[in-house]
Structures are given as C-alpha cells and as structure tokens.
Amino acid sequence: MKKIILFLILLVFPLASAQNVFKSQKQIYLAEYYAHQKEDQKALDHYLEAFKINSKTPNSDAYLEAAAIAFKLKNNKTTKELLTQSITKQLAPLDFIKNFKSLIPYKDSKEMKEVLAQYDDLENQYYHELKNPASYMEIQELIAKDQLVREEENVFQNLSNKVDSVNIMRLKELTMKYGWESRAWVLLWHHRGSYKESHFVWNFFIPYLQKEIEKDNVNKDFFVDFEELYATKNNHHAPAIYKMGGIGRASVNQTYYDIKNLDKRRKSVGLPPLYFEYFLYGNELPEGYEYNPANLLKDLENL
C-alpha cells in the first residue's frame, strides 16, 4: 500500500495547483471517450485543449496517451511537442516514458529518441518553470521524510506520529504563504483518521481546499477518498458513496449507497457517470444501476 500511494503521488496527482483544473479535466474525459471510439483526431483535439486550458492539471499519462495518438495520425511535430511537455510540464520519469504501453510501438522513432536524449535538459526546464520553487522543494523534502520513516516498521511505529505532526504544521504554513501544492496530498492523507473532527488540521484544510475547489484551483473530487474512508469509520462494510477501488475503498464492500442517485453524487464531485468506467475498461456494473448509454457523450460534455 505504501508503494501504491507513493506511485500515485508521482504519477496521478498534478505537480502544481493552478486555475481551470476541472475545465481541463473535462477535456481529458472527452479525449478518452473519443480515443475509445477510435476517433483519433477528435481525441487529440480534446487532449490539446486540456493542455491549453491548464498544462499542469493533466497527469503525465495524458500527455503520453496524446503523443501516442499523434503518432498514429503521423503528426510528428505535435508528437514531439507532447513528449517534451510530458517532462517540462509534468516531469514524467525517463523509464516511465520508455515503458509506457501506448508508446512501445514508437520506441525507435526519431521523435522518441530525440526527446529522450534531451531528458536532463528538459528536466531542468521543469524546475526552472516552477512558480514557487522554494515551497516545492521543501514539500518534496517533507514527502521524502514522510516516506523514509515508513520504510522500516520499527522506525515507523516510533517516529511516524511525530513526523506527521511536524510535517502537517509546516505544510499549513507553506500553504498559507504559497497556496496548495498537489503533491502534498500524501501528507494530508496521513491525518485521514481525524477527518471531519474538530482538529487543527481539518479546521484549516477543509474550508481552505473547499474554497480552492470553488475557484477551480483544485479538482472537485479532492475529498472523495477521504469521504469514502470516513463512511467506513464505524462500519467497514458501509456502502460506497461515489466510487469503489480507490485508496479510500481499497479492500472492503462492493455495494453502493442509494444507487439510483449515484451518478448525481458523482457529478457533484466532478466524476463522470459510473457507466463511463464500463465504457472504457469493461468494469462490471453493480446490480440496480441503470443508465442509457446514448446519454454518455452529452453527460461528459455537461459535467
């Protein structure tokens, strides 16, 4: 679980907060829809629109999926730009790019070789473009310390609470001064046990992040995993509220609360209809869930 969480920090969560976060995410959903329909040009157009709206919001996967589509369309210029931006905007790791499934057929292309040969320079460009480098680097140090004490169980038991307390106090100070840094999510996650309690952590971060969500500086689904875990606080088999399979629902029940209104709740936190997961990945739909597939595109556009 520890390695899974760290992987999510590096690859799933955006690297810096910025405006129009959800507006950009909506375009990613539409890109995924059209890519699945094999309408490659439309998919690429939506990916490019997402990056134009907010280059820091999509994770590195989105840039690499878009690059793979551009390869298919033989749009070499756009392909190279997207591969480059996966590093300069999202700091995609070198090995991650090399082994990215959709790009394997193009691993020997001129564009791949040229971009990977410039990796160190592009990595430096990423750091040069940071809005608040001092805050970013200090939060990186907090995360490194956070992970270090969790490497060994005996050290973890003795030091984790102390480290978490010091880290969260410093994170609060940095957030008040510089704004929210998305990679700090893991530092907040370690305080999930007191979520919604009258506690200095949540007394500050819940109203602060709710305001950032309203400003579209933080994605609407930020609190979903916290909410899912909170729902199981007194009952490990409590039905899911928004989704299953996330960190907040790693290994418990497979039922939903009030399934007739599930998609309305999901929409309220910026998640697409549950049917979208079936559409993309073939995930089994739960008993009692009803959806008209003809509405999917419209629902994605109207999220």
Order of alpha helices (4+ residues) and beta strands (2+ residues): alpha-alpha-alpha-alpha-alpha-alpha-alpha-alpha-alpha-alpha-alpha-alpha-alpha-alpha-alpha-alpha
